[in-house]
Amino acid sequence: MARPCTGSVGDVGCKGENDMNQEGLNPASRLDRLLPLLEADPSNLALLADAAATALEERRPETAAELLDRYRSRAPLPPKERNLAGLAALQMHDFEAAARHFAVLAEQGERDPGLLFNLAWSRAMLKEFDGALMLLDESVTVALPQAAMLQIQLLHESGNVDLAMEHARAALERHPEYPPLLAAVSVLAIDAEDVVLAEACARGAGAHPDALATLGTLTLGEERPAEAMTLFEQALAQNRQVPRAWVGLGLAKLLSGRGDEAADDIDRGAEMFGDHIGSWIASGWAYFVRQDLVTSRERFERALAIDETFAESHGSLAVLDVLDGRLDDARRRSDTALRLDRQCYSAALARTLLLAGGGNPEAAQRIFENALRQPLNDKGDTIGQALAKLGLGR
């Protein structure tokens, strides 16, 4: 997700992450010189405001919030100090308080792009996506690349890929050299199946972890799992909270014959995604290869609970039904899967096992592992590629 803006109301633009990281590095803390002055003059509002701003600059948001509370107990917070209170709340990850402070300023008529972006960002972190999107009008997204990025991410998250792509192309024209935006568009372009745009944006974003995850996804789709694994590991070395990188790393291990290691990685990414069906399906197959059929079934059932019209959930469970000797259930599930999607690879595998007599987990595992690299269609697509697309799509 995009990062919040750190400028005060009335400031021009926002400080970037490098500016933020440089603040507070001076060993001679100005705040520590101001606090004794406040002890001598605790009702000095100007000194309270100065100390609060300094605390925020020195990355001491709790102190800033406490100083601003003291200010508020003596007088209403002016716009600048209320904005500081919102920024302090953001640094403490108290998004409700941040949204409350920024909303007061917006209701008072403040239209600074940085303020509106911070309010949108706070609401996005509270999962109030519609409210966040309403704040990101053209005046905000043109002024701030991180606002354009947040708008694209929210549209993508809502499943409105076409509209997200429309905004993404406009944002790239306005902010062509902002790596986080390029990385976000690379992720979007993967789901929009625009491989050319995905690769171009990922390479333009440099070492951004989302961009590395995109390059790993593209490489995995070309069945180069060893190279993909390296890219996913590089992404995770920077940010352990990139679900696509975890799922991708597990899938790369699965396609490299390291299925016993794959499940934990895919599971971790699936948990981060939460309701991403494909990652739960991929997790189920990783446990299948590990011969943990109980957990495999749990993962497939979790995918089915998210959306009962998703063919691969039914087909995957049909495979396990064959192995459990529940052949009537297997036929019923595979029929359902093929009605939903005639190209459902798991239903095809279930049918193969039914014809072969089924019931042998080791034989089924060999069939699945051999099928990972076998063409599914006349285009040469393999089950491994289909599983990678399923697990890493959004």
C-alpha positions, 0 to 999 in steps of 0.5 A: 500500500502507498505510504502516508504524506508527512507535510503539514497543512499548507506545505507544498507537496509531501516529504519522500521516504528518504526525507523521512528516514533522515529525520531524527538522526541528529544525536543532539536532540532538539526535543530534549532541549525543549522539554525542560523549557516546557516544564518551566512554562507548561501553558506556553502554547507556542512552545507546546506546538513547537515541541510536538512538531519536533517530536514528530520530526524525530520519530517520537510520535507518542511524545508528539501525541501527548504534547498535542493532548496537553495543547488541546486541554488548554485550547482548540487545536489549530489546523497545523497542530491538528494535522500534526496530531493526525500524522502522529496517529499515523506513525503509531498506526492508530488509523481511527484517530488519524482519520478523525483528525484529518476528517475534521480538517477536511470538513473545515474546508482544507483541500491540501492534496497531502491532507486528502491523501492522508485521510484516504490512506487512513481510511484505506487502512481501516478497510473503508475503501469506498470512502478512501476512493472518493477522496482521491480526485484528479487534483490529488492524484495529479499532485501526488504520485503516491495518491495515484498509486493508492487509487490504483491499488484500491481499484485493483483490490475491489476487482475493478481491473479495467478501471484500475488499468485506465487510471494506471496508464494516466498515472504513468504519463504524469508520474513516470519515474516514481518506483512505488507507482511502477511497482503497483502497476506491474502487479495490476498488469499481471492480473490484467494479463498485460505481460509487456506492461507488467515487465516494463513497469517492474524493470522501471521500479528497480529493486522494489519488492513488489516489482521483484515479485512481478518479475518472479511471477513472469519468470515462473510463468516461463517455467524457470523456477530456479530464477524465479525463486531467486527473485522471490527471495530478493523481494522477501529479503526487503519486505516479508509482507509480500504475499505474492512473493511467498506464494511464488516462492512456494510454487517455484519450489513445487515446480523444482521438485521441492514439494515438501518445502513448498506448502509452508511458503504458499500457506504463509502467502495465502494467509496474507491474501486472506480471500484469494482462492488461487493461493488456497488451491495452490496450498492444497496441491502443495500439501497433496505433494507432501502426502498430507491429504487431510490438510490438502482437503482443508485448503481446498474446502477453504477455497470452496467456501470463498466462492462455490462457483470456482471450478478448481475447488470442486475439481481438486476435492474430486481428486481427494475423493477418488483417493478416499474411495468416495468415487460417486462424490468424485464423479459428482464434483468433477462433473460440477467442475467441468460444467463450470470450466471445461478446461479445469485441470484438476477435474481432468486429473480426477477423471484420469484417476477414476479411469485408472482405478484411483485410490493410490495416493503415491500413484496419484502424486506421481501422476500429478508431478508428471503432469506439472510439465505436461502440455494442457492444450495445443498452445503448450500450456502446462499444469505447472503454468496453470497452477502458477497463474492460479496461485499468483493471480488476483 
